[in-house]
Amino acid sequence: MSETMDLISVIVPCYNQAQYLSEALDSVLAQTYGNWECIIVNDGSADCTEEISTSYCSKDDRFKYLKKDNGGLSSARNAGVHIARGEYLLPLDADDKISPYYLQKAMEKIKENPQIKLIYCKAERFGLMKGEWFLEEYSYRRLLVKNMIFCSSIFRKNDFDKISGYDELMVGGYEDWEFLLRLLTPDDVVYRLNETHFFYRIKKASAIHNDERNERDKKLYIYQKHINKYLSYLPDPISLALENEMLKNVYKNSFDYKLGHLIIDPLRRLKNLIKSL
């Protein structure tokens, strides 16, 4: 039996988040499921990320440390996965944490149903805002409009490799959503544990996330990149597009839409002409 079977590789990218890193790593160390490795990726930090990371590596050899030039969150996660040995992956941001039972509960459910492609859980906020993080129930159709699955879900490394990981052109948000749009299909089994095992830290929002234009640009990039998925999945793409003005505009500029009008408009005019007779 392979030593990597059922091994979960926890990928923790860190960019100048040393003040939170120990909490994240302690939450991994406390797991009741012991078959894990944790790869800490120092994405060009100027703080004491290296000192904290190497101290955990000395404490437990399941921790691994990787240092790289700054390239953004997607780049850091991809670099960590590149050296990961696990059959499964769990991304964990350096300022968040997980419950001691998350890995155990997730693996028990996967063993019950090997068809599960991605598993996640209920979530709670902490920091500047506290309480349950209410997220919409998952459906593939809803995912096309917006993301309702946080980054710390568990999925197979083989599936990650098939889609070449995170899009490194995406810097500054929405990389998780874009990744899920490539990872999942309408037929995939996605399961949410009915327990809280993920804790999302609320901090003062960074300038880049307060920038409405930046958010709009990221969404537009996603809609344009995946326009064929929207068109092929929905029997009536317009019904979805009408829920989102930006997506509606992207759809109207698509080749399929313009081609459809070239065919339908003459027929519509002919129908109206017949009615008038």
Residue frames as qw, qx, qy, qz and C-alpha x, y, z in Angstrom:
[[0.000, 0.887, 0.461, 0.000, 0.00, 0.00, 0.00],
 [0.385, 0.578, -0.034, 0.719, 1.34, 3.42, -0.93],
 [0.386, -0.322, -0.489, 0.713, 2.49, 5.55, 2.00],
 [0.071, 0.020, -0.067, -0.995, 0.67, 8.50, 0.44],
 [0.316, -0.415, -0.756, -0.396, -2.72, 6.76, 0.39],
 [0.409, -0.766, -0.494, -0.040, -5.25, 8.74, 2.45],
 [0.471, -0.276, -0.156, 0.823, -2.51, 11.27, 3.25],
 [0.114, 0.924, 0.356, 0.075, -3.87, 14.82, 3.38],
 [0.511, 0.090, -0.011, 0.855, -1.52, 17.60, 2.35],
 [0.103, -0.897, -0.361, 0.233, -2.47, 20.85, 4.06],
 [0.513, 0.380, 0.144, 0.756, -1.15, 23.80, 2.05],
 [0.273, -0.849, -0.307, 0.334, -0.59, 26.99, 4.07],
 [0.471, 0.537, 0.086, 0.694, 0.58, 29.98, 2.01],
 [0.399, -0.772, -0.280, 0.409, 1.84, 32.89, 4.07],
 [0.412, 0.507, 0.091, 0.752, 2.63, 36.41, 2.96],
 [0.047, 0.328, -0.311, 0.891, 3.39, 38.77, 5.86],
 [0.687, -0.456, -0.233, -0.516, 0.87, 37.00, 8.10],
 [0.467, 0.200, -0.760, 0.405, 3.31, 35.76, 10.72],
 [0.257, -0.229, 0.481, -0.806, 1.22, 37.20, 13.56],
 [0.802, -0.003, 0.109, -0.587, -1.53, 34.67, 12.74],
 [0.592, 0.377, -0.692, -0.172, 0.49, 31.75, 11.41],
 [0.016, 0.219, -0.896, 0.385, 0.97, 29.90, 14.70],
 [0.586, 0.125, 0.465, -0.652, -2.79, 29.66, 15.26],
 [0.767, 0.394, -0.274, -0.426, -3.28, 28.11, 11.84],
 [0.479, 0.392, -0.781, 0.077, -0.43, 25.63, 12.34],
 [0.227, -0.160, 0.785, -0.554, -1.56, 24.74, 15.86],
 [0.739, 0.188, 0.220, -0.609, -4.99, 23.87, 14.46],
 [0.744, 0.391, -0.510, -0.184, -3.31, 21.43, 12.05],
 [0.203, 0.369, -0.831, 0.364, -1.14, 19.98, 14.80],
 [0.430, -0.082, 0.613, -0.658, -4.25, 19.33, 16.92],
 [0.685, 0.140, -0.419, -0.579, -5.95, 17.10, 14.31],
 [0.754, -0.211, 0.552, -0.287, -7.35, 13.81, 15.57],
 [0.901, 0.419, 0.098, 0.054, -6.59, 12.40, 12.11],
 [0.527, -0.681, 0.343, 0.375, -2.84, 11.88, 12.10],
 [0.681, 0.149, 0.525, 0.488, -2.10, 11.03, 8.45],
 [0.271, 0.949, 0.164, 0.006, -1.30, 14.54, 7.24],
 [0.591, -0.048, 0.043, 0.804, 1.57, 16.69, 6.10],
 [0.033, 0.936, 0.269, -0.223, 1.54, 20.48, 6.25],
 [0.604, 0.237, 0.200, 0.734, 3.45, 22.50, 3.68],
 [0.125, -0.859, -0.191, 0.459, 4.06, 26.09, 4.73],
 [0.584, 0.476, 0.291, 0.590, 4.78, 28.31, 1.73],
 [0.255, -0.677, -0.085, 0.685, 6.58, 31.55, 2.49],
 [0.508, 0.683, 0.421, 0.314, 5.52, 33.73, -0.43],
 [0.420, 0.474, -0.028, 0.774, 8.28, 36.33, -0.09],
 [0.441, -0.837, -0.322, -0.029, 7.33, 37.56, 3.39],
 [0.296, 0.628, -0.322, 0.644, 9.30, 40.36, 5.02],
 [0.576, -0.630, 0.230, -0.468, 8.25, 39.39, 8.56],
 [0.252, -0.464, 0.830, -0.181, 9.20, 36.43, 10.79],
 [0.891, 0.163, -0.071, -0.418, 7.30, 33.82, 8.75],
 [0.665, 0.408, -0.618, 0.097, 10.50, 31.81, 8.21],
 [0.008, -0.364, 0.753, -0.549, 11.39, 31.63, 11.91],
 [0.671, -0.051, 0.406, -0.619, 7.91, 30.47, 12.89],
 [0.865, 0.308, -0.244, -0.312, 7.74, 27.95, 10.04],
 [0.537, 0.418, -0.702, 0.211, 11.09, 26.35, 10.77],
 [0.260, -0.313, 0.690, -0.598, 10.23, 26.09, 14.47],
 [0.828, 0.069, 0.237, -0.503, 7.19, 23.97, 13.59],
 [0.784, 0.425, -0.447, -0.077, 9.29, 21.84, 11.25],
 [0.198, 0.432, -0.773, 0.420, 11.65, 21.17, 14.14],
 [0.513, -0.168, 0.534, -0.650, 8.72, 20.31, 16.39],
 [0.761, 0.227, 0.567, -0.220, 7.05, 17.82, 14.01],
 [0.245, -0.281, 0.688, 0.622, 8.49, 16.40, 10.80],
 [0.354, 0.573, 0.731, 0.108, 5.06, 16.39, 9.19],
 [0.126, 0.930, 0.087, -0.335, 5.58, 20.12, 8.66],
 [0.680, 0.201, 0.315, 0.631, 7.50, 21.12, 5.52],
 [0.057, -0.820, -0.066, 0.566, 8.78, 24.56, 4.63],
 [0.584, 0.410, 0.429, 0.553, 9.08, 26.14, 1.19],
 [0.111, -0.721, -0.053, 0.682, 10.35, 29.64, 0.50],
 [0.498, 0.448, 0.531, 0.519, 9.73, 31.43, -2.79],
 [0.084, 0.003, 0.088, 0.993, 9.60, 34.89, -4.32],
 [0.349, 0.411, 0.487, -0.688, 6.30, 36.68, -3.93],
 [0.034, -0.036, -0.753, -0.657, 3.85, 35.66, -6.63],
 [0.557, -0.152, -0.085, -0.812, 0.44, 35.87, -5.01],
 [0.671, -0.170, 0.559, -0.457, -1.90, 33.39, -3.37],
 [0.914, 0.336, 0.005, -0.229, -2.51, 31.21, -6.43],
 [0.530, 0.626, -0.546, 0.170, 1.21, 30.94, -7.12],
 [0.206, -0.487, 0.725, -0.442, 1.95, 30.04, -3.49],
 [0.816, -0.019, 0.418, -0.398, -0.71, 27.34, -3.35],
 [0.857, 0.469, -0.187, -0.099, 0.46, 25.83, -6.63],
 [0.291, 0.634, -0.661, 0.276, 4.06, 25.78, -5.39],
 [0.466, -0.343, 0.678, -0.453, 2.99, 23.98, -2.22],
 [0.899, 0.186, 0.241, -0.314, 0.94, 21.40, -4.11],
 [0.623, 0.634, -0.455, -0.045, 3.88, 20.82, -6.46],
 [0.213, 0.430, -0.817, 0.319, 5.87, 19.23, -3.61],
 [0.672, -0.217, 0.386, -0.593, 2.86, 17.71, -1.83],
 [0.094, 0.196, -0.971, -0.102, 2.76, 13.92, -1.48],
 [0.410, 0.158, 0.696, -0.568, -0.81, 13.53, -0.30],
 [0.146, 0.359, 0.859, 0.334, -3.70, 11.87, -2.08],
 [0.069, -0.847, -0.519, -0.092, -5.88, 14.71, -0.82],
 [0.313, 0.276, -0.091, 0.904, -5.38, 18.46, -0.51],
 [0.247, -0.827, -0.487, 0.131, -6.63, 21.04, 1.96],
 [0.299, 0.506, -0.058, 0.807, -5.71, 24.70, 1.33],
 [0.455, -0.743, -0.426, 0.244, -5.60, 26.70, 4.58],
 [0.226, 0.807, -0.068, 0.541, -4.82, 30.41, 4.64],
 [0.495, 0.145, -0.557, 0.650, -2.31, 31.49, 7.26],
 [0.176, -0.213, 0.322, -0.906, -4.84, 33.65, 9.13],
 [0.767, -0.199, -0.203, -0.576, -7.58, 31.01, 9.38],
 [0.162, -0.323, 0.893, -0.270, -7.88, 27.76, 11.34],
 [0.662, -0.092, -0.613, -0.421, -9.71, 24.43, 11.42],
 [0.745, -0.477, 0.236, -0.403, -11.24, 22.36, 14.21],
 [0.292, -0.470, 0.832, -0.012, -9.34, 19.32, 15.57],
 [0.623, 0.159, 0.752, -0.149, -11.90, 17.00, 13.94],
 [0.505, 0.642, -0.130, -0.563, -12.11, 18.37, 10.41],
 [0.281, 0.466, -0.787, -0.290, -9.77, 15.93, 8.68],
 [0.181, -0.009, 0.962, -0.203, -11.16, 12.93, 10.56],
 [0.499, 0.468, 0.517, -0.515, -14.80, 13.75, 9.83],
 [0.476, 0.633, -0.308, -0.527, -14.08, 14.49, 6.18],
 [0.182, 0.374, -0.891, -0.182, -12.19, 11.25, 5.62],
 [0.335, 0.148, 0.872, -0.326, -14.88, 9.19, 7.35],
 [0.561, 0.578, 0.267, -0.529, -17.48, 10.62, 4.96],
 [0.389, 0.609, -0.559, -0.406, -15.25, 10.08, 1.91],
 [0.060, -0.194, 0.979, -0.016, -14.78, 6.43, 2.93],
 [0.465, 0.369, 0.682, -0.428, -18.57, 6.08, 3.15],
 [0.597, 0.731, 0.309, -0.114, -18.98, 7.62, -0.30],
 [0.576, -0.252, 0.396, 0.669, -15.89, 7.53, -2.53],
 [0.364, 0.636, 0.507, 0.455, -17.88, 9.40, -5.22],
 [0.186, -0.936, -0.153, 0.256, -17.47, 12.63, -3.26],
 [0.640, 0.527, 0.024, 0.559, -15.25, 14.93, -5.29],
 [0.146, 0.443, -0.289, 0.836, -15.10, 17.80, -2.82],
 [0.527, -0.598, -0.598, 0.092, -16.03, 18.01, 0.85],
 [0.109, 0.428, -0.259, 0.859, -16.33, 21.02, 3.11],
 [0.328, -0.405, -0.755, 0.398, -18.18, 22.01, 6.28],
 [0.155, -0.928, -0.320, -0.114, -20.05, 24.72, 8.11],
 [0.509, 0.307, -0.192, 0.781, -18.00, 27.80, 8.93],
 [0.371, -0.835, -0.344, 0.218, -17.71, 30.40, 11.65],
 [0.315, 0.770, -0.113, 0.544, -16.22, 33.88, 11.67],
 [0.643, -0.615, -0.225, 0.397, -13.85, 35.16, 14.32],
 [0.444, 0.101, 0.057, 0.888, -11.75, 38.27, 14.86],
 [0.093, 0.021, 0.053, -0.994, -13.49, 41.59, 14.16],
 [0.682, -0.053, -0.155, -0.713, -16.75, 39.75, 13.50],
 [0.150, -0.168, 0.948, -0.226, -17.96, 36.64, 15.30],
 [0.679, 0.221, 0.422, -0.559, -20.63, 34.05, 14.69],
 [0.692, 0.215, 0.671, 0.157, -21.74, 31.52, 12.10],
 [0.059, 0.396, -0.471, -0.786, -20.81, 32.32, 8.52],
 [0.650, 0.416, 0.556, -0.310, -24.05, 31.68, 6.66],
 [0.018, 0.357, -0.666, -0.655, -23.39, 30.53, 3.11],
 [0.743, 0.236, -0.113, -0.616, -25.91, 29.48, 0.49],
 [0.830, -0.047, 0.555, -0.031, -26.45, 25.78, -0.05],
 [0.159, -0.407, 0.685, 0.583, -24.28, 24.49, -2.88],
 [0.755, 0.479, 0.443, -0.065, -25.65, 23.86, -6.32],
 [0.576, 0.033, 0.420, 0.700, -23.71, 23.97, -9.55],
 [0.176, 0.761, 0.430, 0.453, -26.10, 26.54, -10.96],
 [0.341, -0.933, -0.093, 0.071, -25.54, 28.84, -7.97],
 [0.669, -0.410, 0.267, 0.559, -21.79, 28.37, -8.31],
 [0.487, 0.450, 0.413, 0.624, -21.97, 29.80, -11.81],
 [0.060, -0.900, -0.230, -0.364, -23.29, 33.05, -10.34],
 [0.143, -0.799, 0.421, -0.406, -21.15, 33.29, -7.20],
 [0.504, 0.204, -0.796, 0.265, -19.03, 31.21, -4.88],
 [0.664, -0.575, 0.045, -0.476, -20.39, 29.67, -1.69],
 [0.950, -0.177, -0.141, 0.216, -17.48, 27.33, -0.87],
 [0.242, -0.911, 0.325, 0.077, -14.52, 28.71, 1.07],
 [0.425, 0.660, -0.618, -0.049, -10.95, 27.80, 0.11],
 [0.167, -0.395, 0.862, -0.272, -10.47, 25.21, 2.88],
 [0.912, 0.103, 0.059, -0.393, -12.31, 22.33, 1.28],
 [0.484, -0.385, 0.772, 0.149, -10.81, 18.89, 0.70],
 [0.800, 0.524, -0.045, -0.290, -10.35, 17.35, -2.74],
 [0.920, -0.047, 0.265, 0.286, -8.03, 14.94, -4.51],
 [0.250, -0.650, 0.405, 0.593, -4.62, 16.02, -5.74],
 [0.415, 0.141, 0.772, 0.461, -5.22, 14.05, -8.94],
 [0.217, 0.806, 0.544, 0.087, -8.19, 16.29, -9.74],
 [0.171, -0.889, 0.076, 0.417, -6.12, 19.38, -8.95],
 [0.398, -0.363, 0.613, 0.578, -3.39, 18.22, -11.33],
 [0.429, 0.455, 0.724, 0.290, -5.88, 17.58, -14.14],
 [0.161, 0.921, 0.330, 0.131, -6.84, 21.27, -14.24],
 [0.559, 0.382, -0.164, 0.718, -3.29, 22.58, -13.55],
 [0.388, -0.353, -0.494, 0.693, -4.20, 24.12, -10.19],
 [0.004, 0.823, 0.343, -0.453, -5.02, 27.73, -9.50],
 [0.489, 0.741, 0.218, 0.404, -4.93, 30.42, -12.18],
 [0.571, -0.356, -0.130, 0.728, -1.83, 32.46, -11.35],
 [0.146, 0.402, 0.277, 0.861, -3.10, 35.38, -13.42],
 [0.434, -0.742, -0.371, -0.353, -5.67, 35.91, -10.70],
 [0.441, 0.006, -0.476, 0.761, -4.11, 38.08, -8.01],
 [0.107, -0.088, 0.241, -0.961, -6.18, 39.84, -5.39],
 [0.514, 0.140, 0.520, -0.668, -9.32, 37.75, -5.01],
 [0.795, 0.327, 0.045, -0.508, -11.81, 35.32, -6.58],
 [0.256, 0.469, -0.829, -0.164, -9.12, 32.71, -7.31],
 [0.323, -0.008, 0.896, -0.303, -11.07, 30.14, -5.26],
 [0.628, 0.482, 0.333, -0.512, -14.24, 30.65, -7.27],
 [0.522, 0.633, -0.441, -0.363, -12.45, 30.42, -10.61],
 [0.004, 0.358, -0.933, 0.044, -10.66, 27.27, -9.43],
 [0.466, 0.167, 0.778, -0.388, -13.95, 25.61, -8.45],
 [0.637, 0.568, 0.025, -0.521, -15.51, 26.44, -11.81],
 [0.470, 0.535, -0.673, -0.200, -12.77, 24.37, -13.44],
 [0.105, -0.255, 0.924, -0.263, -12.64, 21.65, -10.78],
 [0.423, 0.239, 0.760, -0.432, -16.34, 20.84, -10.63],
 [0.191, -0.102, -0.692, -0.688, -18.92, 19.71, -13.18],
 [0.597, -0.238, -0.037, -0.765, -22.71, 19.53, -12.81],
 [0.873, -0.102, -0.437, -0.191, -22.51, 15.77, -12.14],
 [0.413, 0.297, -0.680, 0.528, -19.87, 15.88, -9.39],
 [0.615, -0.617, -0.491, 0.007, -20.77, 15.02, -5.81],
 [0.147, 0.478, -0.351, 0.792, -20.10, 17.90, -3.42],
 [0.611, -0.523, -0.594, 0.029, -20.78, 17.28, 0.27],
 [0.056, -0.631, 0.302, -0.712, -20.99, 19.68, 3.20],
 [0.414, -0.172, -0.795, 0.409, -20.47, 18.33, 6.72],
 [0.347, -0.752, -0.365, -0.425, -23.26, 19.51, 9.01],
 [0.667, -0.611, -0.184, 0.384, -20.72, 20.64, 11.62],
 [0.122, 0.978, -0.159, 0.065, -18.51, 23.70, 12.05],
 [0.878, -0.207, 0.127, 0.413, -14.88, 22.86, 11.36],
 [0.516, 0.369, 0.135, 0.761, -13.60, 25.98, 9.57],
 [0.260, -0.817, -0.287, 0.428, -12.93, 29.35, 11.18],
 [0.471, 0.594, 0.245, 0.605, -12.55, 32.41, 8.98],
 [0.384, -0.453, -0.249, 0.765, -10.74, 35.39, 10.44],
 [0.192, 0.883, 0.342, 0.256, -12.29, 38.79, 9.81],
 [0.500, -0.319, -0.038, 0.804, -9.72, 41.57, 9.66],
 [0.173, 0.751, 0.021, -0.636, -9.76, 45.13, 8.44],
 [0.780, 0.527, 0.325, 0.090, -10.34, 44.78, 4.71],
 [0.521, -0.243, 0.334, 0.747, -7.33, 45.43, 2.53],
 [0.195, 0.563, -0.118, -0.795, -7.40, 48.24, -0.01],
 [0.121, 0.168, -0.802, -0.560, -7.48, 45.82, -2.92],
 [0.047, -0.378, -0.925, -0.007, -10.64, 44.13, -1.65],
 [0.091, 0.663, 0.416, -0.615, -12.27, 47.51, -1.11],
 [0.056, 0.378, -0.446, -0.809, -11.61, 48.42, -4.71],
 [0.683, 0.404, 0.448, -0.412, -14.90, 47.92, -6.54],
 [0.549, 0.678, -0.356, -0.334, -13.22, 48.21, -9.93],
 [0.016, 0.440, -0.898, 0.006, -10.80, 45.42, -8.99],
 [0.496, 0.121, 0.795, -0.326, -13.71, 43.17, -8.00],
 [0.660, 0.598, 0.135, -0.434, -15.54, 43.98, -11.22],
 [0.357, 0.657, -0.618, -0.242, -12.44, 43.20, -13.30],
 [0.184, -0.255, 0.942, -0.114, -12.01, 39.82, -11.58],
 [0.594, 0.332, 0.626, -0.381, -15.63, 38.86, -12.12],
 [0.584, 0.689, -0.140, -0.406, -15.48, 39.95, -15.75],
 [0.130, 0.546, -0.817, -0.135, -12.35, 37.84, -16.24],
 [0.361, -0.010, 0.907, -0.215, -14.15, 34.79, -14.81],
 [0.624, 0.516, 0.390, -0.438, -17.30, 35.29, -16.88],
 [0.497, 0.709, -0.364, -0.342, -15.34, 35.73, -20.09],
 [0.014, -0.456, 0.889, 0.035, -13.00, 32.81, -19.38],
 [0.242, 0.093, 0.950, -0.172, -15.87, 30.44, -18.68],
 [0.488, 0.282, -0.034, -0.825, -18.52, 31.75, -21.07],
 [0.512, 0.144, -0.752, -0.388, -18.71, 28.40, -22.90],
 [0.158, -0.120, -0.913, 0.355, -19.50, 26.68, -19.60],
 [0.302, 0.312, 0.398, -0.808, -22.40, 29.05, -18.98],
 [0.524, 0.319, -0.349, -0.708, -23.70, 28.55, -22.51],
 [0.469, 0.131, -0.851, -0.196, -23.37, 24.76, -22.56],
 [0.078, -0.088, -0.882, 0.457, -24.69, 24.03, -19.07],
 [0.297, 0.352, 0.477, -0.748, -27.88, 26.06, -18.96],
 [0.350, 0.477, 0.766, 0.252, -30.85, 25.22, -21.18],
 [0.113, 0.905, 0.304, 0.276, -31.69, 28.91, -21.03],
 [0.584, -0.017, -0.214, 0.783, -28.48, 30.90, -20.40],
 [0.033, -0.543, -0.117, -0.831, -30.39, 34.15, -20.56],
 [0.635, -0.661, -0.331, -0.225, -32.30, 33.25, -17.39],
 [0.743, -0.379, -0.175, 0.523, -29.02, 33.15, -15.53],
 [0.414, 0.254, 0.088, 0.869, -27.59, 36.17, -17.28],
 [0.215, -0.715, -0.289, -0.600, -30.56, 38.29, -16.26],
 [0.692, -0.655, -0.269, 0.143, -29.61, 37.71, -12.62],
 [0.567, -0.520, 0.139, 0.624, -26.33, 39.48, -13.16],
 [0.371, 0.891, 0.041, -0.259, -25.96, 42.57, -15.34],
 [0.086, -0.711, 0.625, 0.311, -22.26, 42.02, -15.99],
 [0.449, -0.032, 0.879, 0.155, -22.75, 38.39, -17.01],
 [0.527, 0.681, 0.469, -0.195, -25.65, 39.48, -19.21],
 [0.252, 0.881, -0.249, -0.315, -23.33, 41.85, -21.10],
 [0.237, -0.463, 0.819, 0.242, -20.65, 39.17, -21.50],
 [0.540, 0.267, 0.798, -0.018, -23.25, 36.75, -22.80],
 [0.478, 0.803, 0.243, -0.262, -24.58, 39.28, -25.31],
 [0.152, 0.820, -0.472, -0.284, -21.06, 39.76, -26.67],
 [0.567, -0.230, 0.782, 0.118, -20.47, 36.03, -27.08],
 [0.132, 0.223, -0.734, -0.628, -20.29, 34.43, -30.52],
 [0.003, 0.299, 0.954, 0.027, -23.10, 31.99, -29.73],
 [0.137, 0.640, 0.492, -0.575, -25.49, 34.79, -28.80],
 [0.190, 0.566, -0.279, -0.752, -24.72, 36.80, -31.93],
 [0.084, 0.083, -0.897, -0.426, -25.01, 33.69, -34.11],
 [0.091, 0.437, 0.866, -0.228, -28.35, 32.86, -32.50],
 [0.211, 0.672, 0.240, -0.668, -29.69, 36.29, -33.36],
 [0.138, 0.382, -0.603, -0.686, -28.59, 35.95, -36.98],
 [0.107, -0.137, -0.955, -0.240, -30.74, 32.83, -37.21],
 [0.025, -0.519, -0.784, 0.340, -33.66, 33.76, -34.96],
 [0.083, 0.483, 0.114, -0.864, -34.27, 37.39, -35.91],
 [0.264, 0.126, -0.592, -0.751, -35.32, 36.68, -39.55],
 [0.258, -0.299, -0.914, -0.090, -37.65, 33.93, -38.32],
 [0.071, -0.511, -0.576, 0.634, -39.14, 36.28, -35.75],
 [0.172, 0.368, -0.161, -0.899, -39.73, 38.95, -38.42],
 [0.287, -0.040, -0.800, -0.526, -41.35, 36.36, -40.69],
 [0.194, -0.410, -0.862, 0.228, -43.62, 35.22, -37.86],
 [0.029, 0.511, 0.324, -0.796, -44.70, 38.81, -37.13],
 [0.213, 0.221, -0.469, -0.828, -45.36, 39.39, -40.82],
 [0.260, -0.218, -0.902, -0.267, -47.62, 36.31, -40.99],
 [0.115, -0.491, -0.706, 0.497, -49.53, 37.49, -37.93],
 [0.089, 0.447, 0.054, -0.889, -50.17, 40.86, -39.57],
 [0.154, 0.002, -0.718, -0.678, -51.76, 39.31, -42.67]]
